[in-house]
Amino acid sequence: MRRALPTLLLLSAMHAHAKGPAADPNQWLEAVEDEKALSWVRTQNEDSVDELTRSGDFKRIQARTLEILDSDARIPYVDKMGPHYYNFWRDAANPRGLWRRTSLDEYRKAEPAWETVLDLDALAKAEDKNWVFSGAECLEPEYRRCLMSLSIGGADATVVREFDTVSKSFVEGGFELEEAKSGISWIDQDTVFVGTDFGPGSMTTSGYARIAKRWKRGTPLAAAETVFEGKPEDVWAYAFADTTPGFQRQGVYRGITFYTNEAFLLQDGKLVKIDKQDSANVNLHREWLLIELREDWTVGGKTWPAGALLATKLDEYMAGKRDLAALFTPTERSSLAGYTPTLNHIIVNELDNVKNRLYVLTAGAEGWKREPLPGLPEFGTVSVGAVDATESDAYFVTVTDFLTPTSLLHGEVGKGAPETLKSMPAFFDVSGLAVSQHEATSADGTRVPYFQVAKKDLKLDGSNPTVLYGYGGFEVSMTPNYSAAIGDSWLNKGGVYVVANIRGGGEFGPKWHQAALKANRHKAYEDFIAVAEDLIARKVTSTPHLGTLGGSNGGLLMGNMLTLRPALWGAIVCQVPLLDMQRYHTLLAGASWMGEYGNPDDPKEWEFIQTFSPYHNVKADVKYPRTLFTTSTRDDRVHPGHARKMVAKMKGQGHDVLYFENIEGGHGGAANNAQRAFMTALAWTFFARELR
């Protein structure tokens, strides 16, 4: 019998709050690089490595995963800048990576000739720094000067340096920023907008810039002119310059919370606010203002539904006209997966019952015309992006699903079906496998879809080792994706892999996400448990053979599966997780997520937050499934203290858990392919040991 999960926990949380929060004996582990804390980390790592890496399973998975990650047969995805198509590439010979370029004609070849622009391995060696490439913003239309971001060990915080793509060198005396969570963009060759750590009080409580400045070449950063100041409790603020020929303009975005923002245009030296709901997101493209709604909005005598994408002429709108047109309107089981403008069109990506559909929208005298984008598969995950929206209607399309290797297509609106440019080879045998979609019924009656990948002749006797993956937050949709590592490490060894589309995600639009916010967080957990129970009811698996996996917000999901329904699982892998929900908002970027989880400093909100704070709900007298916690020292988004403290507390209570912390790697958990292969092998070796 399924029960409403949070009731008893809510009562205990109210009682706990009435007594006041107890002192946290493990808080010393939040000191990220303190030698005492790192000594504890190394001891835990040694125990986990000793247990998991001795087996033939581990060595095979690690070697095969690294072979896949380093394979030359992978698709080298590109970004067009001027006449060149740029790619960042890692392989065995270049573990830190090459930033390189080629032409479209050359790219069409099976083995293109590449011109190296920057060798990250050579740079790291010359400067004795653990550089990780974090992207480059280059100035149109020449794309010669770039603002290059480099992180140390994969952190979100970056160092920014100006780079010349012709001389292939950093610009002496050019724009430079020290390590921080910065935002910087070109205005012209001698001017940039910049938001960074300008000193005490210049960053938000979330750790991002709250002040945007205009900075001229050759002047000190301290002399930069302030354009906008947000509030310390805001999430972020940044200024931008649209350099599209004929549509040049400047503006500012202010992130009030993770889900609310204000947008301004800089006109005649003044900030003019764009009239919209704070929850709506806006985008500027040529003459158009595009508005994506997260709530119902009544404007101009008409009500537009949450999840709709609207278009209007920017100049007319700023002058007071409210002539809006819907480019996309959601239904109960469809949502906007994304959109991309090209020179003359807008391509809309619809998620219909967790399946992608692409449409081309074209403005005309009688309004917007909608047509399907031709030549795409009926099933699978499809994403689309403009090649260069300032000069053409060309686009790239990526197509993938659980069993079909990813393909990259190239086309142009109005010129028929796109051509296949690149296809990844099959890295695992799919001949005996099948994908199916199912639905579970959650505690409140909501239908929750999920995907199952398994052998075609799967025996429904409850004996199949099964891993259930989930996320359930921040309006992120879980769609089919080709994972060579999962296919080779798990599916080809007889395992079942399941992905749950629980509330908190974006599969059915903003309302699907909002249904699991704050006090309703338990809805996501009830959905996930419903999927697990449905797998057991269908006899796909049973508790001793059922594992679950998730990272980041999905790591919080794993922590709650551990504490809410420990008897449901055979094993859990909890990656880069949030777990201490009383202090999450004080750690790194945590304050930016209070729109998702709530504010623990508010007594009324702490009452419900504690119901999903695994660190506060784990108990000594409960039997928990074997759990592997993994994180990264250099993760400056989700603090490694969450996982450290949870493991310390559980081990102190006598529970048998494993822990591994990568000393590098950022929020992704790994800084290079070798580290990624090692972390992958740890997880799937653990499942192989525990679930069979």
C-alpha positions as CSV (number, residue, x, y, z in Angstrom):
1,M,0.0,0.0,0.0
2,R,1.5,3.4,-1.0
3,R,1.4,6.1,1.6
4,A,1.8,9.8,1.6
5,L,5.5,10.1,2.5
6,P,6.1,13.4,4.2
7,T,3.4,13.4,6.9
8,L,5.3,11.7,9.8
9,L,8.5,13.4,8.7
10,L,6.8,16.8,8.8
11,L,5.6,16.2,12.3
12,S,9.1,15.2,13.5
13,A,10.6,18.2,11.7
14,M,8.2,20.6,13.5
15,H,9.2,19.0,16.8
16,A,12.9,19.2,16.0
17,H,12.6,22.8,15.0
18,A,10.8,23.6,18.2
19,K,13.9,22.4,20.2
20,G,16.2,24.4,17.9
21,P,18.8,22.9,15.5
22,A,21.5,20.7,17.1
23,A,25.2,21.5,16.6
24,D,26.7,19.8,13.6
25,P,29.7,17.7,14.7
26,N,30.8,17.1,11.1
27,Q,30.8,20.8,10.0
28,W,34.6,20.8,10.0
29,L,34.4,18.7,6.8
30,E,33.0,21.7,4.9
31,A,36.5,23.2,4.9
32,V,37.2,22.1,1.3
33,E,41.0,22.1,1.2
34,D,41.7,21.9,4.9
35,E,44.4,19.3,5.5
36,K,42.5,17.5,8.2
37,A,39.4,17.2,6.0
38,L,41.5,16.1,3.0
39,S,43.2,13.5,5.2
40,W,39.8,12.1,6.1
41,V,38.9,12.1,2.3
42,R,42.0,10.2,1.4
43,T,41.3,7.5,4.0
44,Q,37.8,7.0,2.7
45,N,39.1,6.9,-0.9
46,E,41.6,4.2,0.0
47,D,38.9,2.0,1.5
48,S,36.6,2.4,-1.5
49,V,39.4,2.0,-4.1
50,D,40.6,-1.1,-2.3
51,E,37.2,-2.7,-2.4
52,L,36.0,-1.8,-5.8
53,T,39.1,-1.7,-8.1
54,R,40.5,-5.1,-7.5
55,S,37.9,-7.0,-9.5
56,G,38.2,-7.9,-13.2
57,D,34.8,-6.1,-13.6
58,F,36.4,-2.8,-12.6
59,K,39.4,-3.1,-14.8
60,R,37.3,-4.1,-17.8
61,I,34.8,-1.3,-17.4
62,Q,37.5,1.3,-16.8
63,A,39.6,0.2,-19.8
64,R,36.6,0.0,-22.2
65,T,35.1,3.3,-21.0
66,L,38.4,5.1,-21.5
67,E,38.7,3.5,-24.9
68,I,35.2,4.8,-25.8
69,L,35.9,8.3,-24.4
70,D,39.2,8.6,-26.3
71,S,37.9,7.1,-29.5
72,D,38.6,9.0,-32.7
73,A,35.2,7.7,-33.9
74,R,33.3,10.1,-31.6
75,I,31.5,13.0,-33.2
76,P,33.6,16.2,-33.1
77,Y,30.9,18.8,-32.5
78,V,31.6,22.2,-33.9
79,D,30.6,25.9,-33.5
80,K,30.8,28.1,-36.6
81,M,32.7,31.4,-36.2
82,G,33.3,33.2,-39.4
83,P,34.6,30.8,-42.1
84,H,35.9,28.3,-39.5
85,Y,34.2,25.5,-37.6
86,Y,35.7,25.2,-34.1
87,N,35.9,22.0,-32.0
88,F,37.3,21.2,-28.6
89,W,38.7,17.6,-28.6
90,R,40.1,15.3,-25.9
91,D,41.7,11.9,-26.6
92,A,44.5,9.7,-25.2
93,A,47.2,11.8,-26.8
94,N,45.5,15.1,-25.6
95,P,43.9,14.4,-22.2
96,R,43.4,18.1,-21.5
97,G,42.4,18.8,-25.1
98,L,42.9,20.7,-28.3
99,W,40.9,23.7,-29.4
100,R,41.0,23.4,-33.2
101,R,39.2,24.4,-36.4
102,T,38.4,23.4,-39.9
103,S,36.2,24.3,-42.9
104,L,32.7,22.9,-43.6
105,D,33.9,21.1,-46.7
106,E,36.7,19.5,-44.7
107,Y,34.4,18.7,-41.9
108,R,32.2,16.7,-44.2
109,K,35.1,14.3,-44.8
110,A,35.5,11.1,-42.7
111,E,38.8,12.3,-41.4
112,P,38.9,16.1,-41.6
113,A,42.2,18.0,-41.5
114,W,42.2,20.1,-38.3
115,E,44.3,23.2,-37.5
116,T,45.2,23.5,-33.8
117,V,44.5,26.9,-32.3
118,L,45.4,26.1,-28.7
119,D,46.9,23.0,-27.1
120,L,45.7,22.8,-23.5
121,D,48.2,20.1,-22.5
122,A,51.1,22.3,-23.7
123,L,49.6,25.3,-21.9
124,A,49.1,23.4,-18.7
125,K,52.7,22.1,-18.8
126,A,54.2,25.4,-19.6
127,E,52.3,27.2,-16.8
128,D,52.2,24.3,-14.3
129,K,48.5,24.7,-14.0
130,N,45.7,22.1,-14.1
131,W,43.9,24.0,-16.9
132,V,40.4,22.8,-18.1
133,F,39.0,24.6,-21.1
134,S,35.7,26.3,-20.3
135,G,34.9,28.0,-23.6
136,A,35.6,31.2,-25.5
137,E,33.5,34.2,-26.6
138,C,34.8,35.6,-29.8
139,L,34.1,39.1,-31.3
140,E,32.0,39.2,-34.5
141,P,32.4,39.4,-37.4
142,E,36.1,38.7,-37.6
143,Y,36.2,36.3,-34.6
144,R,39.8,37.1,-34.2
145,R,39.8,38.2,-30.6
146,C,38.3,35.9,-28.0
147,L,37.7,36.0,-24.3
148,M,38.9,32.6,-23.2
149,S,37.8,31.0,-20.0
150,L,40.0,28.5,-18.2
151,S,39.2,26.7,-15.0
152,I,41.5,25.1,-12.5
153,G,40.5,21.4,-12.2
154,G,37.1,21.8,-13.8
155,A,35.6,24.3,-11.3
156,D,32.8,26.7,-12.3
157,A,35.0,29.7,-11.4
158,T,37.4,30.6,-14.3
159,V,40.3,32.7,-15.2
160,V,39.6,34.8,-18.3
161,R,42.3,35.9,-20.9
162,E,42.1,37.6,-24.2
163,F,43.2,35.3,-27.0
164,D,44.1,36.0,-30.7
165,T,43.0,33.3,-33.1
166,V,45.3,34.5,-35.9
167,S,48.5,34.6,-33.9
168,K,47.2,31.7,-31.8
169,S,48.5,33.4,-28.6
170,F,47.2,35.3,-25.6
171,V,47.1,39.0,-26.1
172,E,49.8,40.8,-24.1
173,G,48.1,43.5,-22.0
174,G,44.7,42.3,-23.2
175,F,41.6,41.8,-21.1
176,E,42.2,39.5,-18.1
177,L,40.2,38.4,-15.1
178,E,41.4,36.5,-12.0
179,E,39.7,33.3,-10.9
180,A,36.0,34.0,-10.2
181,K,32.5,33.2,-11.4
182,S,32.6,35.9,-13.9
183,G,30.6,37.1,-16.9
184,I,32.3,39.0,-19.7
185,S,31.2,39.8,-23.2
186,W,32.3,42.0,-26.1
187,I,30.9,45.4,-26.9
188,D,33.5,46.2,-29.5
189,Q,37.2,45.4,-29.9
190,D,38.3,47.8,-27.2
191,T,35.3,47.5,-24.8
192,V,33.6,44.8,-22.8
193,F,30.8,44.3,-20.3
194,V,32.1,42.6,-17.2
195,G,30.7,41.2,-14.0
196,T,33.2,39.6,-11.6
197,D,34.6,39.8,-8.1
198,F,35.4,43.5,-7.8
199,G,36.1,43.2,-4.1
200,P,34.0,42.9,-0.9
201,G,30.3,43.2,-1.5
202,S,30.5,42.8,-5.3
203,M,29.2,39.2,-5.4
204,T,25.7,37.9,-4.6
205,T,25.2,35.5,-1.7
206,S,25.0,32.8,-4.4
207,G,28.6,33.6,-5.4
208,Y,27.9,35.3,-8.8
209,A,28.5,38.9,-9.9
210,R,25.9,41.4,-8.9
211,I,27.5,44.4,-10.5
212,A,27.9,44.9,-14.3
213,K,30.5,47.3,-15.6
214,R,31.7,48.7,-18.9
215,W,35.5,48.2,-19.2
216,K,37.7,49.9,-21.7
217,R,40.9,48.5,-23.0
218,G,44.1,49.8,-21.4
219,T,42.3,50.9,-18.2
220,P,42.4,49.2,-14.9
221,L,39.5,47.0,-13.9
222,A,38.9,49.3,-10.9
223,A,38.2,52.2,-13.3
224,A,35.4,50.3,-15.2
225,E,32.1,52.2,-15.3
226,T,29.2,50.7,-13.4
227,V,26.2,50.0,-15.6
228,F,24.0,48.1,-13.2
229,E,23.9,46.9,-9.6
230,G,21.7,44.1,-8.4
231,K,21.0,43.3,-4.7
232,P,23.2,41.0,-2.6
233,E,20.4,38.5,-2.3
234,D,19.9,38.3,-6.1
235,V,21.3,35.3,-7.9
236,W,23.3,37.2,-10.6
237,A,23.4,40.3,-12.9
238,Y,25.1,40.7,-16.3
239,A,25.1,43.2,-19.2
240,F,25.1,42.1,-22.8
241,A,25.7,43.6,-26.3
242,D,23.8,42.3,-29.3
243,T,26.2,42.9,-32.2
244,T,23.8,41.6,-35.0
245,P,24.3,43.9,-38.0
246,G,21.4,46.3,-38.2
247,F,20.1,45.3,-34.8
248,Q,22.9,46.4,-32.5
249,R,21.7,47.0,-28.9
250,Q,22.7,46.6,-25.3
251,G,20.9,45.5,-22.2
252,V,21.0,44.0,-18.7
253,Y,19.6,40.9,-17.1
254,R,19.0,40.7,-13.4
255,G,18.5,37.3,-11.9
256,I,16.2,37.9,-8.9
257,T,15.9,34.2,-8.1
258,F,16.7,31.1,-10.1
259,Y,13.3,31.3,-11.7
260,T,12.6,35.1,-11.8
261,N,14.4,37.9,-13.6
262,E,14.2,41.4,-15.0
263,A,15.4,42.5,-18.4
264,F,16.4,46.0,-19.5
265,L,17.5,47.7,-22.6
266,L,20.1,50.5,-22.5
267,Q,18.6,53.4,-24.4
268,D,20.2,56.8,-24.5
269,G,22.3,55.9,-21.5
270,K,19.2,54.8,-19.4
271,L,17.9,51.4,-18.5
272,V,14.4,50.8,-19.8
273,K,12.7,47.8,-18.4
274,I,11.0,45.2,-20.7
275,D,7.5,44.7,-19.5
276,K,7.0,41.1,-18.7
277,Q,6.3,38.7,-15.8
278,D,9.3,38.2,-13.6
279,S,9.0,34.4,-14.2
280,A,9.1,34.8,-18.0
281,N,12.4,34.5,-20.0
282,V,13.0,36.8,-22.9
283,N,15.3,36.6,-25.9
284,L,16.1,39.1,-28.6
285,H,16.6,38.1,-32.2
286,R,16.9,40.7,-35.0
287,E,13.6,42.7,-34.9
288,W,11.9,40.1,-32.6
289,L,11.3,39.9,-28.9
290,L,10.7,36.2,-27.9
291,I,8.9,35.6,-24.5
292,E,8.8,32.2,-22.9
293,L,6.2,31.9,-20.1
294,R,6.4,30.0,-16.9
295,E,3.0,31.2,-15.6
296,D,-0.3,32.1,-17.3
297,W,-0.2,35.7,-18.5
298,T,-3.0,38.0,-19.3
299,V,-1.9,40.9,-21.6
300,G,-3.6,42.8,-24.4
301,G,-6.9,41.4,-23.5
302,K,-5.8,37.8,-23.9
303,T,-4.5,35.1,-21.5
304,W,-1.6,33.0,-22.7
305,P,-0.8,29.7,-20.9
306,A,2.3,28.8,-18.9
307,G,4.8,27.1,-21.2
308,A,3.8,29.2,-24.3
309,L,6.4,30.8,-26.5
310,L,5.3,34.3,-27.8
311,A,6.8,36.6,-30.4
312,T,6.4,40.3,-31.1
313,K,8.2,43.1,-32.8
314,L,10.6,44.6,-30.2
315,D,10.4,48.2,-31.2
316,E,6.6,48.1,-31.3
317,Y,6.4,46.4,-28.0
318,M,8.7,48.9,-26.3
319,A,6.5,51.6,-27.7
320,G,3.5,50.1,-25.9
321,K,1.9,47.9,-28.6
322,R,0.9,44.4,-27.3
323,D,0.5,42.5,-30.6
324,L,1.7,39.0,-29.5
325,A,1.6,35.8,-31.5
326,A,2.0,32.2,-30.1
327,L,4.8,30.2,-31.7
328,F,4.1,27.3,-29.3
329,T,1.2,26.5,-27.0
330,P,1.5,23.5,-24.7
331,T,-1.0,20.7,-24.0
332,E,-1.4,18.5,-21.0
333,R,1.3,16.1,-22.3
334,S,3.4,18.3,-24.5
335,S,5.9,21.1,-23.7
336,L,8.5,23.4,-25.2
337,A,11.8,21.6,-25.3
338,G,13.6,24.6,-26.8
339,Y,13.8,26.8,-29.8
340,T,16.5,28.3,-32.1
341,P,16.2,31.3,-34.3
342,T,17.9,31.2,-37.8
343,L,18.2,34.2,-40.1
344,N,14.6,34.2,-41.3
345,H,12.9,31.5,-39.2
346,I,12.5,30.1,-35.7
347,I,12.8,26.3,-35.2
348,V,10.6,25.1,-32.3
349,N,11.4,21.9,-30.5
350,E,8.3,20.3,-28.9
351,L,8.4,17.5,-26.4
352,D,5.3,15.3,-27.0
353,N,4.9,12.7,-24.3
354,V,8.8,12.8,-24.0
355,K,9.3,12.5,-27.7
356,N,10.8,15.4,-29.8
357,R,9.0,17.1,-32.7
358,L,10.6,20.0,-34.7
359,Y,8.7,22.7,-36.5
360,V,9.7,25.7,-38.6
361,L,7.9,29.0,-37.8
362,T,8.0,31.7,-40.5
363,A,6.6,35.3,-40.1
364,G,4.5,36.5,-43.0
365,A,1.8,39.1,-43.8
366,E,-0.9,36.9,-42.4
367,G,1.0,35.9,-39.3
368,W,3.3,33.0,-38.5
369,K,3.3,29.9,-40.6
370,R,4.2,26.5,-39.0
371,E,5.6,23.5,-40.9
372,P,7.3,20.3,-39.7
373,L,11.1,20.1,-40.2
374,P,11.4,17.3,-42.7
375,G,13.6,14.2,-42.7
376,L,13.8,13.5,-39.0
377,P,13.1,10.2,-37.1
378,E,9.7,9.5,-35.5
379,F,11.3,8.5,-32.1
380,G,14.4,9.5,-30.1
381,T,15.8,12.6,-28.7
382,V,16.3,15.4,-31.2
383,S,18.0,18.7,-30.5
384,V,18.6,21.6,-33.0
385,G,20.8,24.7,-33.1
386,A,21.4,27.4,-35.7
387,V,24.7,27.2,-37.5
388,D,25.0,31.0,-37.8
389,A,21.8,32.9,-37.2
390,T,23.3,36.2,-38.4
391,E,23.9,35.0,-41.9
392,S,21.9,31.9,-42.9
393,D,19.0,29.5,-42.2
394,A,21.4,26.6,-41.8
395,Y,21.0,24.4,-38.7
396,F,22.6,21.4,-37.0
397,V,20.4,18.6,-35.6
398,T,21.6,15.9,-33.2
399,V,19.6,12.7,-33.1
400,T,20.0,10.0,-30.5
401,D,18.2,7.4,-28.4
402,F,19.1,4.6,-25.9
403,L,20.1,2.1,-28.6
404,T,20.8,4.3,-31.7
405,P,24.3,5.8,-31.9
406,T,24.2,9.6,-32.0
407,S,24.1,11.3,-35.4
408,L,24.8,14.9,-36.4
409,L,22.9,16.3,-39.3
410,H,23.2,19.6,-41.3
411,G,20.5,21.3,-43.2
412,E,19.0,24.5,-44.3
413,V,15.4,25.6,-43.9
414,G,13.5,25.3,-47.1
415,K,16.0,23.0,-48.8
416,G,14.6,19.6,-48.0
417,A,15.8,17.0,-45.5
418,P,19.1,17.5,-43.7
419,E,22.2,15.5,-44.6
420,T,24.0,13.3,-42.1
421,L,27.5,14.7,-41.5
422,K,28.7,12.4,-38.7
423,S,27.5,9.3,-37.0
424,M,28.9,7.6,-33.9
425,P,29.7,3.9,-34.3
426,A,27.9,1.3,-32.2
427,F,30.0,0.9,-29.1
428,F,27.8,-1.9,-27.8
429,D,25.7,-4.7,-29.2
430,V,22.0,-3.7,-29.4
431,S,20.7,-6.7,-31.3
432,G,19.0,-8.3,-28.3
433,L,17.8,-5.1,-26.7
434,A,14.6,-3.1,-26.8
435,V,13.3,0.2,-25.5
436,S,9.8,0.5,-24.1
437,Q,7.8,3.3,-22.5
438,H,5.6,2.7,-19.4
439,E,3.6,4.6,-16.9
440,A,3.4,4.3,-13.1
441,T,0.7,5.9,-10.9
442,S,2.0,8.1,-8.2
443,A,0.5,8.5,-4.7
444,D,-1.9,11.3,-5.8
445,G,-2.9,9.5,-9.0
446,T,-0.6,11.3,-11.3
447,R,0.6,9.3,-14.3
448,V,4.4,9.2,-14.4
449,P,6.1,7.9,-17.6
450,Y,9.4,6.1,-17.7
451,F,11.7,4.5,-20.2
452,Q,12.9,0.9,-19.9
453,V,15.9,-0.5,-21.8
454,A,16.3,-4.3,-21.5
455,K,16.7,-7.6,-23.3
456,K,13.9,-8.3,-25.7
457,D,13.3,-11.7,-24.1
458,L,13.5,-10.4,-20.6
459,K,12.2,-12.9,-18.0
460,L,9.6,-11.3,-15.8
461,D,10.6,-13.2,-12.7
462,G,11.9,-10.4,-10.5
463,S,15.5,-11.5,-10.9
464,N,16.9,-8.9,-13.3
465,P,19.6,-6.5,-12.0
466,T,18.0,-3.1,-12.6
467,V,19.3,0.5,-12.2
468,L,16.7,3.3,-12.0
469,Y,17.9,6.8,-12.9
470,G,16.2,10.1,-12.0
471,Y,16.7,13.8,-11.5
472,G,13.4,15.6,-10.9
473,G,14.3,19.2,-10.6
474,F,15.0,22.6,-12.2
475,E,12.7,21.9,-15.1
476,V,15.3,19.5,-16.7
477,S,13.7,16.8,-18.9
478,M,15.1,13.3,-18.9
479,T,15.0,12.1,-22.6
480,P,16.5,9.0,-24.3
481,N,20.3,9.3,-24.8
482,Y,22.9,6.9,-26.2
483,S,25.4,6.1,-23.5
484,A,28.1,3.7,-24.7
485,A,29.4,3.3,-21.1
486,I,26.0,2.2,-19.8
487,G,25.4,0.0,-22.8
488,D,28.7,-1.8,-22.6
489,S,29.0,-1.9,-18.8
490,W,25.5,-2.7,-17.9
491,L,23.0,-3.6,-20.7
492,N,25.3,-6.0,-22.5
493,K,25.9,-7.8,-19.2
494,G,22.2,-8.5,-18.8
495,G,21.2,-5.4,-16.7
496,V,18.1,-3.3,-17.1
497,Y,18.3,0.5,-17.3
498,V,15.3,2.7,-16.5
499,V,14.9,6.5,-16.7
500,A,12.0,8.1,-14.8
501,N,10.3,11.3,-15.9
502,I,9.2,12.4,-12.5
503,R,7.7,15.8,-11.5
504,G,10.3,18.5,-10.9
505,G,11.5,18.0,-14.4
506,G,10.4,19.8,-17.5
507,E,8.9,16.9,-19.5
508,F,5.4,18.4,-19.4
509,G,6.3,22.1,-19.1
510,P,6.6,24.5,-16.2
511,K,3.6,23.1,-14.3
512,W,5.2,19.7,-14.2
513,H,8.2,21.3,-12.6
514,Q,6.3,23.6,-10.3
515,A,4.2,20.7,-9.0
516,A,7.3,19.5,-7.0
517,L,8.7,22.9,-5.7
518,K,9.4,23.6,-2.1
519,A,6.6,22.2,0.2
520,N,5.6,19.9,-2.7
521,R,9.1,18.3,-3.1
522,H,7.7,15.0,-1.9
523,K,5.7,14.7,-5.2
524,A,9.0,14.1,-7.0
525,Y,10.0,11.4,-4.5
526,E,6.5,9.8,-4.5
527,D,6.8,9.6,-8.4
528,F,10.2,8.0,-8.2
529,I,9.0,5.4,-5.7
530,A,6.0,4.7,-7.8
531,V,8.2,3.9,-10.8
532,A,10.3,1.6,-8.6
533,E,7.2,-0.2,-7.2
534,D,5.8,-0.5,-10.8
535,L,9.1,-2.3,-11.9
536,I,8.7,-4.7,-9.0
537,A,4.9,-5.2,-9.6
538,R,5.7,-6.0,-13.3
539,K,8.3,-8.4,-12.0
540,V,11.1,-6.7,-14.0
541,T,13.1,-6.8,-10.8
542,S,12.9,-7.0,-7.0
543,T,14.4,-5.2,-4.1
544,P,17.6,-7.2,-3.9
545,H,18.3,-6.5,-7.6
546,L,17.0,-2.9,-7.8
547,G,19.6,-0.1,-7.7
548,T,19.2,3.6,-8.2
549,L,21.5,6.3,-9.5
550,G,21.5,10.1,-9.5
551,G,23.7,13.2,-9.3
552,S,23.4,16.8,-8.1
553,N,19.7,17.4,-7.5
554,G,19.5,13.8,-8.5
555,G,21.9,13.1,-5.6
556,L,19.4,14.7,-3.3
557,L,16.8,12.4,-4.8
558,M,19.1,9.5,-4.0
559,G,19.5,10.7,-0.4
560,N,15.8,10.7,0.0
561,M,15.4,7.3,-1.5
562,L,17.9,6.2,1.1
563,T,16.0,7.7,4.1
564,L,12.4,7.5,2.9
565,R,12.3,4.0,1.6
566,P,15.5,2.2,2.5
567,A,13.8,-1.2,2.2
568,L,13.0,-0.6,-1.4
569,W,16.5,-0.7,-2.8
570,G,19.4,-3.2,-3.1
571,A,22.0,-0.5,-3.7
572,I,22.3,3.3,-4.3
573,V,24.9,5.4,-6.1
574,C,24.7,9.0,-5.0
575,Q,26.8,11.5,-7.0
576,V,27.9,15.1,-6.3
577,P,24.8,15.4,-4.1
578,L,23.0,18.0,-2.0
579,L,22.2,16.3,1.4
580,D,22.3,18.9,4.2
581,M,19.3,21.0,3.4
582,Q,19.7,23.1,6.5
583,R,23.0,24.6,5.3
584,Y,22.8,24.2,1.5
585,H,22.0,27.9,1.0
586,T,25.2,28.9,2.8
587,L,27.5,26.7,0.7
588,L,28.8,27.9,-2.7
589,A,26.0,28.4,-5.2
590,G,23.4,27.0,-2.9
591,A,21.6,30.3,-2.2
592,S,20.6,30.5,-5.9
593,W,18.4,27.4,-5.4
594,M,16.1,28.7,-2.7
595,G,13.5,29.1,-5.4
596,E,13.6,25.3,-5.9
597,Y,13.8,24.1,-2.3
598,G,12.9,27.0,0.0
599,N,14.8,29.0,2.7
600,P,15.9,27.0,5.7
601,D,16.3,30.2,7.7
602,D,12.6,30.8,7.5
603,P,11.1,28.6,10.3
604,K,7.9,27.9,8.3
605,E,9.9,26.7,5.3
606,W,12.4,24.7,7.4
607,E,9.4,22.7,8.6
608,F,9.0,21.2,5.1
609,I,12.6,21.4,4.0
610,Q,13.7,19.1,6.9
611,T,11.3,16.4,5.5
612,F,13.6,16.1,2.5
613,S,17.0,16.7,4.2
614,P,18.7,13.3,4.2
615,Y,21.5,14.5,6.5
616,H,18.9,15.1,9.2
617,N,16.7,12.1,8.6
618,V,19.3,9.3,8.5
619,K,19.1,7.2,11.7
620,A,21.2,4.7,13.6
621,D,18.5,2.1,14.1
622,V,17.4,1.7,10.5
623,K,18.9,-0.8,8.0
624,Y,20.0,1.0,4.8
625,P,21.0,-0.4,1.4
626,R,24.7,-0.3,0.6
627,T,25.4,3.1,-0.8
628,L,28.3,4.6,-2.8
629,F,28.7,8.4,-2.4
630,T,31.0,10.2,-4.9
631,T,31.9,13.9,-5.2
632,S,34.7,16.2,-6.3
633,T,36.9,18.5,-4.2
634,R,36.9,21.1,-7.0
635,D,33.1,21.2,-7.3
636,D,32.3,24.8,-6.6
637,R,28.6,24.5,-7.4
638,V,27.5,21.7,-5.0
639,H,29.8,21.7,-2.0
640,P,31.6,18.4,-1.4
641,G,30.8,18.9,2.3
642,H,27.3,17.5,1.6
643,A,28.6,14.0,0.8
644,R,31.5,14.2,3.2
645,K,29.2,14.9,6.2
646,M,26.6,12.3,5.2
647,V,29.3,9.6,5.0
648,A,30.8,10.6,8.3
649,K,27.4,10.6,10.0
650,M,26.4,7.3,8.6
651,K,29.7,5.6,9.4
652,G,29.4,7.1,12.9
653,Q,26.0,5.4,13.2
654,G,27.5,2.1,12.2
655,H,26.3,1.9,8.6
656,D,28.3,0.3,5.8
657,V,28.7,2.9,3.1
658,L,31.5,3.7,0.6
659,Y,32.9,7.1,-0.4
660,F,35.1,8.4,-3.2
661,E,36.0,12.1,-3.8
662,N,37.9,13.1,-6.9
663,I,40.4,15.7,-5.9
664,E,39.7,17.4,-9.3
665,G,36.8,17.5,-11.6
666,G,34.3,20.2,-10.8
667,H,30.5,19.5,-10.7
668,G,30.9,17.0,-13.5
669,G,33.0,14.9,-11.1
670,A,36.0,14.5,-13.5
671,A,38.4,16.8,-15.3
672,N,39.5,14.5,-18.1
673,N,38.6,11.2,-19.8
674,A,40.8,9.1,-17.5
675,Q,39.1,10.4,-14.4
676,R,35.7,10.1,-16.0
677,A,36.4,6.4,-16.9
678,F,37.6,5.7,-13.3
679,M,34.4,7.3,-11.8
680,T,32.2,5.4,-14.3
681,A,33.9,2.1,-13.4
682,L,33.4,2.7,-9.7
683,A,29.6,3.1,-10.1
684,W,28.9,0.2,-12.4
685,T,31.3,-2.2,-10.6
686,F,29.5,-1.3,-7.4
687,F,26.1,-2.1,-9.0
688,A,27.4,-5.3,-10.5
689,R,28.6,-6.5,-7.0
690,E,25.5,-5.5,-5.1
691,L,22.6,-6.3,-7.4
692,R,23.4,-9.7,-8.8
